Amino acid sequence: MKTQKSRRLYIIGAGFAGRSLAIEIMTKAIFGEVVAFLDDDPDKIGRSIERIPVLGPIRDVARLLRMNPADEAIIAIPSASREYLKELYSILKRAGFEKISILPGISQIIEGDAHLIQTRSIDPQDLLGRTPVAIQLKQSLAYLRGKRVMVTGAGGSIGSEICRQLLSAGASRLYLFGHGENSIYQIDRELRLLQEEGVGEKASLVQVIGDLKDADYMDYIMGHLRADVVFHTAAYKHVPMMEENPIAAIENNVLGTENLINAVIQQGVKRFVHITTDKAVDPVSVYGASKLICEQLVIEAAAAISNANFMVVRFGNVLGSRGSIVPLFQKQIEKGGPVTVTHPEMRRWFMTIPEACSLVLKAGGVGENGKLYLLDMGEPVRIRDLAEQMIRFYGFEPETDIKIEYTGPRPGERIDEELWSEDEEPQETEYSRILRLDRKRPGSINLTRLMAAIKPICRFDPQKPKMYRNNELLRAVLQNAIPSMGDVDIIREDHTQRHEGAKERKKEIVT
């Protein structure tokens, strides 16, 4: 059996990130031996860096290499475009590398030292979608230096990545708030290991297990923690599951958010950033409706406060999140298919988790009180195309080797999602890929009336016992307050026109 020391490592990219990795590997010899850098820069080819030869161009050299099972390629080019990564991956696979790792292209790596612990096996999401925008993260996070920062849903896909990037913020404390003990334990251990290996700064990490639905507890814990800034990512998110459990969705997402807002206002939190979704736009699902109500709760609360900044940041799907199609497709491909797609023309807006979180953190610092911000999601992607790309990533041919089956949209799903409603007007900001959504007219939801109607459905009221846990009544209440909830025709005949219309409106903004 090969030992770690017998690993022969080829670092792709002889820039600062590649050099940082090489130095760390040489210092900790248990990781293996760096045989060479591979690079396309003619000024570096033929030189030695840290006494390691630089070979290139990569395409030519890779064909001459003789691989053995212990050989590994590490792509250390954080600024590489998706197109270049695809090319590199293809070259390295043809060269015979069975193990290809990558140093993810996240902002803190672009600005600081790279560390071996940050590398991981390359997967499809690294090659999908557009090239993430490079953000000067340390500069963006300056507003958090010395602050006590709380992340709700810290064990989730978005919350955990926000926590990883917050290691570079210089915060005094980072509160990891969540309901599930296992997910909070895992992100806490990961962050501590990253800190031990020199990633970021030495913020104190505090695990906080709690339930947003418990108003008394939220008042107590916010008073105890005295957080300066809160990033609210916690929510039930699985659309079909929430259609089956609508009261749980409203109770957790809406009433939980209301409890949190009340607690942070009472304790004088200076900055509150609420994460929302494109499914809140003219929602047809209970999940979407819950997020629309939450948006309005935050904006209404902002109007009643001073000397604080409460804001909402909206974006679409993220690649590789829990329950998303990327991990599902991976498992389906690994077992030989079929890969299940809901509809051949279904499209979604996609962004990588690190890019979305970097932009959220940026927006959190520059955003104004009571404003709704939208992350520029690029162009929507057909789910069928995504499935075909992933099948090819694993070396198979769609339909020939791995079949694609169309299952039809599930409850609460529609063919296309919109990023803003007809009542919202997107405006450019001075910050790349961050738009501001201005409302053309006041929100149409009567929050006071709606909240009064849903509370006895979610919480037992002895004066109204028949309302408790009444799913049909809840749907009627939501449909009465949110007209789009009455649209049960999920597969719209005009989905192509809606898609083209969204593209045209987006062009007007970006041009």
VEXDREN-2710 file (C-alpha; in Angstrom, 1 decimal):
% VEXDREN-2710
k/r/px/py/pz
1/MET/0.0/0.0/0.0
2/LYS/1.3/3.5/-1.0
3/THR/2.1/5.8/1.9
4/GLN/1.6/9.5/1.9
5/LYS/5.3/10.0/1.6
6/SER/5.3/8.1/-1.7
7/ARG/2.9/10.5/-3.4
8/ARG/4.3/12.3/-6.3
9/LEU/2.6/15.7/-6.6
10/TYR/2.5/17.9/-9.7
11/ILE/1.3/21.5/-8.9
12/ILE/-0.5/23.1/-11.8
13/GLY/0.4/26.8/-11.7
14/ALA/3.6/28.3/-10.4
15/GLY/2.1/31.5/-9.1
16/PHE/1.9/32.6/-5.5
17/ALA/-0.8/29.9/-4.7
18/GLY/1.3/27.1/-6.2
19/ARG/4.4/28.3/-4.4
20/SER/2.6/28.5/-1.1
21/LEU/1.4/24.9/-1.4
22/ALA/4.9/23.7/-2.4
23/ILE/6.5/25.4/0.6
24/GLU/3.9/23.8/2.9
25/ILE/4.3/20.4/1.4
26/MET/8.1/20.5/1.7
27/THR/7.7/21.7/5.3
28/LYS/5.3/18.9/6.1
29/ALA/7.0/16.1/4.2
30/ILE/4.3/13.5/5.2
31/PHE/2.1/14.9/2.3
32/GLY/4.5/13.7/-0.4
33/GLU/7.0/15.1/-2.9
34/VAL/6.4/17.9/-5.3
35/VAL/8.0/16.7/-8.6
36/ALA/7.4/19.7/-10.7
37/PHE/5.3/22.8/-11.4
38/LEU/3.4/22.8/-14.7
39/ASP/2.7/26.2/-16.1
40/ASP/2.0/28.0/-19.4
41/ASP/3.9/31.2/-18.6
42/PRO/7.0/31.3/-20.8
43/ASP/8.8/33.5/-18.3
44/LYS/8.5/30.7/-15.7
45/ILE/9.1/27.7/-17.9
46/GLY/12.6/26.3/-17.5
47/ARG/13.2/28.0/-14.2
48/SER/13.3/26.5/-10.7
49/ILE/11.0/27.8/-8.0
50/GLU/11.8/26.7/-4.4
51/ARG/14.2/24.3/-6.1
52/ILE/11.3/22.7/-8.0
53/PRO/11.5/22.7/-11.8
54/VAL/8.8/24.6/-13.8
55/LEU/7.8/22.6/-16.9
56/GLY/5.5/23.7/-19.7
57/PRO/3.5/24.4/-21.7
58/ILE/1.1/22.2/-19.7
59/ARG/-0.6/20.6/-22.8
60/ASP/2.8/19.5/-24.2
61/VAL/4.4/18.4/-21.0
62/ALA/1.4/16.4/-19.7
63/ARG/1.6/14.1/-22.7
64/LEU/5.2/13.2/-21.8
65/LEU/4.6/12.4/-18.1
66/ARG/4.6/8.8/-17.0
67/MET/2.0/8.4/-14.2
68/ASN/1.9/5.9/-11.4
69/PRO/-1.0/5.3/-9.0
70/ALA/0.4/7.6/-6.4
71/ASP/0.7/10.6/-8.7
72/GLU/-1.6/13.5/-8.1
73/ALA/-2.2/16.8/-9.8
74/ILE/-3.2/19.9/-7.8
75/ILE/-4.6/22.8/-9.7
76/ALA/-3.4/25.9/-7.9
77/ILE/-4.8/28.7/-10.1
78/PRO/-7.5/30.4/-8.0
79/SER/-8.2/33.0/-10.7
80/ALA/-8.7/30.4/-13.5
81/SER/-11.8/30.8/-15.7
82/ARG/-14.3/28.0/-15.9
83/GLU/-13.2/27.4/-19.6
84/TYR/-9.6/27.1/-18.6
85/LEU/-10.4/24.7/-15.8
86/LYS/-12.3/22.5/-18.2
87/GLU/-9.3/22.5/-20.5
88/LEU/-6.9/21.7/-17.7
89/TYR/-9.1/18.9/-16.4
90/SER/-9.3/17.3/-19.9
91/ILE/-5.5/17.6/-20.3
92/LEU/-4.8/16.0/-17.0
93/LYS/-7.3/13.2/-17.4
94/ARG/-5.8/12.3/-20.8
95/ALA/-2.3/12.4/-19.2
96/GLY/-3.4/9.6/-16.8
97/PHE/-3.9/11.4/-13.5
98/GLU/-6.4/9.5/-11.6
99/LYS/-6.5/12.0/-8.7
100/ILE/-6.9/15.7/-9.6
101/SER/-7.3/18.2/-6.7
102/ILE/-8.1/21.8/-6.8
103/LEU/-7.5/24.9/-4.7
104/PRO/-10.9/26.6/-4.9
105/GLY/-10.9/30.0/-6.5
106/ILE/-12.3/31.9/-3.5
107/SER/-11.5/35.4/-2.6
108/GLN/-9.4/34.8/0.5
109/ILE/-7.0/32.6/-1.4
110/ILE/-6.6/35.3/-4.1
111/GLU/-5.6/37.8/-1.4
112/GLY/-3.6/35.7/1.0
113/ASP/-1.6/32.5/1.4
114/ALA/-2.9/29.3/0.1
115/HIS/-3.0/26.2/2.3
116/LEU/-3.0/22.5/1.5
117/ILE/-6.0/22.0/3.8
118/GLN/-8.0/24.1/1.4
119/THR/-7.5/21.7/-1.5
120/ARG/-10.1/19.1/-2.4
121/SER/-10.9/16.7/-5.2
122/ILE/-12.2/18.4/-8.2
123/ASP/-15.9/17.9/-8.9
124/PRO/-18.4/19.0/-11.6
125/GLN/-19.4/22.2/-9.8
126/ASP/-15.8/23.5/-10.4
127/LEU/-16.4/23.3/-14.1
128/LEU/-20.0/24.4/-14.3
129/GLY/-21.4/27.9/-14.6
130/ARG/-19.5/31.2/-15.2
131/THR/-16.2/32.3/-13.8
132/PRO/-16.8/33.8/-10.3
133/VAL/-16.0/37.5/-9.8
134/ALA/-12.8/38.3/-7.9
135/ILE/-13.7/40.2/-4.7
136/GLN/-11.2/41.9/-2.5
137/LEU/-12.6/40.0/0.5
138/LYS/-10.4/41.4/3.2
139/GLN/-11.3/44.9/2.2
140/SER/-15.0/44.0/1.9
141/LEU/-15.0/42.5/5.4
142/ALA/-13.3/45.5/7.1
143/TYR/-16.7/46.5/8.6
144/LEU/-16.6/43.3/10.7
145/ARG/-13.2/43.7/12.3
146/GLY/-13.4/43.5/16.0
147/LYS/-17.2/42.7/15.9
148/ARG/-19.2/39.9/17.3
149/VAL/-20.8/38.2/14.2
150/MET/-23.7/35.6/14.3
151/VAL/-24.6/33.3/11.5
152/THR/-27.9/31.5/11.7
153/GLY/-28.1/28.2/9.9
154/ALA/-24.3/28.1/10.2
155/GLY/-24.2/24.4/9.5
156/GLY/-26.0/24.7/6.1
157/SER/-24.6/25.1/2.7
158/ILE/-24.7/28.9/2.6
159/GLY/-24.2/29.5/6.3
160/SER/-21.1/27.3/6.5
161/GLU/-19.4/29.0/3.5
162/ILE/-20.1/32.4/5.0
163/CYS/-18.4/31.2/8.2
164/ARG/-15.4/29.9/6.2
165/GLN/-15.0/33.3/4.6
166/LEU/-15.6/35.1/7.8
167/LEU/-12.4/33.6/9.2
168/SER/-10.7/36.4/7.2
169/ALA/-12.8/39.2/8.7
170/GLY/-10.9/39.8/11.9
171/ALA/-14.1/39.4/13.9
172/SER/-13.6/39.0/17.6
173/ARG/-16.3/36.3/17.9
174/LEU/-18.1/34.1/15.4
175/TYR/-21.3/32.6/16.7
176/LEU/-22.4/29.4/14.9
177/PHE/-26.1/29.3/15.4
178/GLY/-28.2/26.3/14.4
179/HIS/-30.9/23.8/15.3
180/GLY/-29.0/20.6/14.3
181/GLU/-26.2/19.7/16.6
182/ASN/-24.3/17.5/14.1
183/SER/-24.1/20.2/11.4
184/ILE/-22.9/22.8/13.9
185/TYR/-20.4/20.4/15.3
186/GLN/-19.0/19.7/11.8
187/ILE/-18.6/23.3/10.8
188/ASP/-17.1/24.2/14.1
189/ARG/-14.5/21.4/13.8
190/GLU/-13.7/22.4/10.2
191/LEU/-13.2/26.1/11.1
192/ARG/-11.0/25.2/14.0
193/LEU/-8.9/23.0/11.8
194/LEU/-8.6/25.7/9.2
195/GLN/-7.5/28.1/11.9
196/GLU/-4.9/25.6/13.1
197/GLU/-3.5/25.4/9.6
198/GLY/-3.1/29.2/9.3
199/VAL/-6.3/30.0/7.4
200/GLY/-7.7/33.4/8.3
201/GLU/-7.5/35.1/11.7
202/LYS/-8.1/33.8/15.2
203/ALA/-11.7/34.7/15.9
204/SER/-13.2/32.9/18.9
205/LEU/-15.7/30.3/17.7
206/VAL/-18.9/29.8/19.8
207/GLN/-21.4/27.0/19.1
208/VAL/-25.0/28.0/19.8
209/ILE/-27.7/25.4/19.5
210/GLY/-31.2/26.9/19.5
211/ASP/-34.5/27.1/17.8
212/LEU/-35.7/30.3/16.0
213/LYS/-39.3/29.3/16.7
214/ASP/-38.7/29.8/20.5
215/ALA/-39.3/33.6/21.0
216/ASP/-38.3/33.6/24.6
217/TYR/-35.1/31.8/23.9
218/MET/-34.2/34.1/21.0
219/ASP/-34.7/37.2/23.3
220/TYR/-32.5/35.6/25.9
221/ILE/-29.7/34.4/23.6
222/MET/-29.4/37.6/21.6
223/GLY/-29.2/39.5/24.9
224/HIS/-26.5/37.1/26.1
225/LEU/-24.4/37.1/22.9
226/ARG/-24.6/40.8/22.2
227/ALA/-23.9/40.3/18.5
228/ASP/-23.1/43.3/16.4
229/VAL/-24.0/41.7/13.1
230/VAL/-26.3/38.9/12.1
231/PHE/-26.4/37.0/8.8
232/HIS/-29.7/35.1/8.7
233/THR/-29.4/32.1/6.4
234/ALA/-31.4/29.6/8.4
235/ALA/-34.6/28.3/6.7
236/TYR/-36.4/25.2/5.5
237/LYS/-35.6/25.1/1.8
238/HIS/-36.8/21.9/0.1
239/VAL/-39.7/23.0/-2.1
240/PRO/-41.6/19.7/-2.6
241/MET/-41.1/18.7/1.1
242/MET/-42.4/22.1/2.3
243/GLU/-45.5/21.6/0.0
244/GLU/-46.1/18.4/2.1
245/ASN/-45.4/20.2/5.3
246/PRO/-46.6/23.8/4.7
247/ILE/-47.2/24.7/8.4
248/ALA/-43.7/23.7/9.3
249/ALA/-42.4/25.9/6.5
250/ILE/-44.3/29.0/7.7
251/GLU/-43.7/28.3/11.4
252/ASN/-39.9/28.0/10.9
253/ASN/-39.2/30.4/8.2
254/VAL/-41.8/33.2/8.9
255/LEU/-42.4/33.0/12.7
256/GLY/-38.8/32.1/13.3
257/THR/-37.6/35.1/11.3
258/GLU/-40.1/37.4/13.1
259/ASN/-38.7/36.1/16.5
260/LEU/-35.2/36.8/15.4
261/ILE/-36.0/40.3/14.0
262/ASN/-37.7/41.2/17.3
263/ALA/-34.8/40.0/19.3
264/VAL/-32.1/41.8/17.3
265/ILE/-34.0/45.0/17.4
266/GLN/-34.5/44.7/21.2
267/GLN/-30.7/44.1/21.6
268/GLY/-29.6/46.9/19.3
269/VAL/-27.9/44.8/16.6
270/LYS/-26.4/47.3/14.2
271/ARG/-26.5/45.2/11.0
272/PHE/-28.9/42.5/9.9
273/VAL/-28.5/40.7/6.5
274/HIS/-31.4/38.4/5.5
275/ILE/-30.8/35.8/2.8
276/THR/-33.7/35.2/0.4
277/THR/-34.4/33.4/-2.9
278/ASP/-35.8/34.0/-6.4
279/LYS/-38.6/31.7/-5.4
280/ALA/-40.0/34.6/-3.4
281/VAL/-40.8/36.4/-6.7
282/ASP/-44.5/35.9/-7.4
283/PRO/-44.4/32.6/-5.4
284/VAL/-46.3/29.5/-6.3
285/SER/-44.9/27.4/-3.5
286/VAL/-45.3/27.6/0.3
287/TYR/-41.5/27.9/0.6
288/GLY/-41.5/30.8/-1.9
289/ALA/-44.4/32.5/0.0
290/SER/-42.6/32.1/3.3
291/LYS/-39.5/33.8/1.9
292/LEU/-41.5/36.7/0.4
293/ILE/-43.2/37.3/3.7
294/CYS/-39.7/37.2/5.4
295/GLU/-38.5/39.8/2.9
296/GLN/-41.4/42.1/3.8
297/LEU/-40.8/41.5/7.6
298/VAL/-37.2/42.7/7.3
299/ILE/-38.0/45.7/5.1
300/GLU/-40.9/46.8/7.4
301/ALA/-38.7/46.4/10.5
302/ALA/-36.0/48.5/8.8
303/ALA/-38.5/51.3/8.3
304/ALA/-39.1/51.5/12.1
305/ILE/-35.5/51.6/13.2
306/SER/-32.7/54.2/13.2
307/ASN/-28.9/53.9/13.6
308/ALA/-28.9/50.4/12.1
309/ASN/-28.9/48.7/8.7
310/PHE/-31.4/45.9/8.0
311/MET/-31.3/44.6/4.4
312/VAL/-32.3/41.7/2.2
313/VAL/-30.0/39.9/-0.3
314/ARG/-31.8/37.8/-2.9
315/PHE/-30.2/35.2/-5.3
316/GLY/-31.2/32.1/-7.2
317/ASN/-29.8/28.5/-7.0
318/VAL/-26.3/27.7/-5.8
319/LEU/-24.3/24.8/-7.2
320/GLY/-23.7/21.9/-4.8
321/SER/-25.9/23.0/-1.9
322/ARG/-27.6/20.3/0.2
323/GLY/-30.5/18.8/-1.7
324/SER/-29.6/20.5/-4.9
325/ILE/-29.5/18.7/-8.2
326/VAL/-25.7/18.5/-8.5
327/PRO/-25.2/16.0/-5.6
328/LEU/-28.3/14.1/-6.8
329/PHE/-27.0/13.9/-10.3
330/GLN/-23.7/12.7/-9.0
331/LYS/-25.3/9.8/-7.1
332/GLN/-27.5/8.9/-10.1
333/ILE/-24.5/8.8/-12.5
334/GLU/-22.4/6.8/-10.0
335/LYS/-25.0/4.0/-10.0
336/GLY/-25.3/4.0/-13.7
337/GLY/-28.3/6.2/-14.2
338/PRO/-30.9/7.2/-15.1
339/VAL/-30.4/10.9/-14.4
340/THR/-33.8/12.4/-13.6
341/VAL/-34.7/15.8/-14.9
342/THR/-38.1/17.3/-14.3
343/HIS/-38.7/18.9/-17.7
344/PRO/-36.6/19.3/-20.8
345/GLU/-37.0/23.1/-20.8
346/MET/-36.7/23.8/-17.1
347/ARG/-34.2/26.5/-16.3
348/ARG/-32.6/27.8/-13.2
349/TRP/-30.2/30.6/-12.3
350/PHE/-27.0/29.2/-10.8
351/MET/-24.0/30.6/-8.9
352/THR/-21.3/28.9/-7.0
353/ILE/-21.7/28.9/-3.2
354/PRO/-18.3/30.7/-2.6
355/GLU/-19.2/33.5/-5.1
356/ALA/-22.7/33.9/-3.7
357/CYS/-21.4/34.1/-0.1
358/SER/-18.6/36.6/-1.1
359/LEU/-21.2/38.9/-2.7
360/VAL/-23.5/38.5/0.4
361/LEU/-20.7/39.6/2.7
362/LYS/-19.8/42.5/0.4
363/ALA/-23.5/43.6/0.2
364/GLY/-23.7/43.3/4.0
365/GLY/-21.0/46.0/4.3
366/VAL/-22.2/48.4/1.6
367/GLY/-25.9/47.8/1.8
368/GLU/-28.3/50.5/3.1
369/ASN/-31.1/50.2/5.6
370/GLY/-34.4/48.9/4.2
371/LYS/-33.0/48.0/0.8
372/LEU/-33.4/44.8/-1.2
373/TYR/-30.4/43.6/-3.1
374/LEU/-30.1/41.1/-5.9
375/LEU/-27.0/39.2/-6.9
376/ASP/-26.4/39.2/-10.7
377/MET/-26.9/35.5/-11.6
378/GLY/-25.7/35.7/-15.2
379/GLU/-27.8/33.7/-17.6
380/PRO/-30.2/30.9/-16.6
381/VAL/-29.1/27.3/-17.3
382/ARG/-31.3/24.5/-18.6
383/ILE/-31.3/21.6/-16.2
384/ARG/-31.0/19.2/-19.1
385/ASP/-27.8/20.9/-20.2
386/LEU/-26.4/20.7/-16.7
387/ALA/-27.2/17.0/-16.5
388/GLU/-25.5/16.3/-19.9
389/GLN/-22.4/18.2/-18.8
390/MET/-22.1/16.3/-15.6
391/ILE/-22.5/12.9/-17.4
392/ARG/-19.6/13.9/-19.7
393/PHE/-17.5/15.0/-16.7
394/TYR/-17.6/11.4/-15.4
395/GLY/-16.6/10.1/-18.8
396/PHE/-19.9/8.9/-20.2
397/GLU/-22.1/10.0/-23.1
398/PRO/-25.7/11.2/-22.4
399/GLU/-28.4/8.8/-23.6
400/THR/-25.8/6.4/-25.0
401/ASP/-24.2/5.4/-21.6
402/ILE/-26.4/7.2/-19.1
403/LYS/-30.1/7.8/-19.8
404/ILE/-32.0/11.0/-18.9
405/GLU/-35.5/10.6/-17.8
406/TYR/-38.1/13.4/-17.5
407/THR/-40.3/13.1/-14.4
408/GLY/-42.4/16.2/-14.6
409/PRO/-42.3/19.2/-12.2
410/ARG/-43.1/18.4/-8.6
411/PRO/-45.5/20.3/-6.4
412/GLY/-44.4/23.9/-5.9
413/GLU/-42.1/23.9/-8.9
414/ARG/-42.4/25.8/-12.2
415/ILE/-40.5/25.8/-15.4
416/ASP/-38.7/29.2/-15.0
417/GLU/-37.9/31.4/-12.1
418/GLU/-37.8/35.2/-12.2
419/LEU/-35.3/37.3/-10.3
420/TRP/-37.6/40.3/-9.7
421/SER/-41.3/41.0/-9.9
422/GLU/-43.2/43.5/-12.1
423/ASP/-43.4/45.8/-9.0
424/GLU/-39.6/45.8/-8.6
425/GLU/-37.1/47.8/-10.7
426/PRO/-33.5/46.6/-10.8
427/GLN/-30.8/49.3/-10.5
428/GLU/-27.1/49.1/-11.0
429/THR/-24.8/49.8/-8.0
430/GLU/-21.2/50.7/-8.0
431/TYR/-20.4/47.1/-6.9
432/SER/-19.9/44.4/-9.4
433/ARG/-22.7/41.8/-9.6
434/ILE/-24.8/43.5/-6.9
435/LEU/-28.0/45.1/-8.0
436/ARG/-30.5/47.1/-6.0
437/LEU/-34.2/46.4/-6.4
438/ASP/-36.4/49.4/-6.0
439/ARG/-40.1/49.0/-5.5
440/LYS/-42.4/50.9/-7.9
441/ARG/-45.2/50.9/-5.3
442/PRO/-45.5/49.8/-1.6
443/GLY/-45.7/46.1/-0.8
444/SER/-49.2/44.7/-1.4
445/ILE/-49.1/42.3/1.6
446/ASN/-50.9/43.5/4.7
447/LEU/-48.3/41.9/7.1
448/THR/-50.3/42.7/10.3
449/ARG/-53.4/41.0/9.0
450/LEU/-51.4/38.1/7.5
451/MET/-49.4/37.4/10.6
452/ALA/-52.5/37.5/12.7
453/ALA/-54.1/34.9/10.4
454/ILE/-51.3/32.4/10.3
455/LYS/-50.3/32.4/14.0
456/PRO/-53.2/30.4/15.4
457/ILE/-52.6/27.9/12.6
458/CYS/-49.0/27.4/13.6
459/ARG/-49.4/27.9/17.4
460/PHE/-52.2/26.5/19.4
461/ASP/-54.8/29.1/20.5
462/PRO/-57.4/27.7/22.9
463/GLN/-59.8/30.3/21.6
464/LYS/-59.4/29.0/18.0
465/PRO/-58.7/25.3/18.3
466/LYS/-60.0/24.3/14.9
467/MET/-57.4/26.5/13.2
468/TYR/-54.5/24.7/14.7
469/ARG/-52.4/22.8/12.0
470/ASN/-55.1/23.2/9.4
471/ASN/-53.2/22.9/6.1
472/GLU/-56.1/23.8/3.9
473/LEU/-56.8/27.0/5.9
474/LEU/-53.2/28.0/5.7
475/ARG/-53.2/27.6/1.9
476/ALA/-56.4/29.7/1.7
477/VAL/-54.8/32.4/3.9
478/LEU/-51.7/32.5/1.7
479/GLN/-53.6/32.6/-1.5
480/ASN/-55.8/35.4/-0.2
481/ALA/-52.7/37.4/0.7
482/ILE/-50.5/36.5/-2.2
483/PRO/-52.4/36.2/-5.5
484/SER/-49.7/34.2/-7.3
485/MET/-50.2/31.4/-4.8
486/GLY/-53.5/30.6/-6.6
487/ASP/-51.6/29.8/-9.8
488/VAL/-51.7/26.0/-9.7
489/ASP/-50.8/25.6/-13.4
490/ILE/-47.1/25.1/-12.8
491/ILE/-46.2/24.2/-16.4
492/ARG/-47.1/27.4/-18.1
493/GLU/-47.5/27.5/-21.9
494/ASP/-45.8/30.8/-22.0
495/HIS/-42.6/29.8/-20.2
496/THR/-40.5/30.5/-23.3
497/GLN/-41.8/34.0/-23.6
498/ARG/-41.3/34.5/-19.8
499/HIS/-37.7/33.4/-20.2
500/GLU/-37.0/35.6/-23.2
501/GLY/-38.7/38.6/-21.4
502/ALA/-36.4/38.1/-18.4
503/LYS/-33.3/38.0/-20.7
504/GLU/-34.4/41.3/-22.4
505/ARG/-35.0/43.0/-19.0
506/LYS/-31.6/41.9/-17.7
507/LYS/-29.9/43.2/-20.8
508/GLU/-31.4/46.6/-20.2
509/ILE/-29.7/46.6/-16.7
510/VAL/-26.3/45.4/-17.6
511/THR/-26.0/47.6/-20.7
END
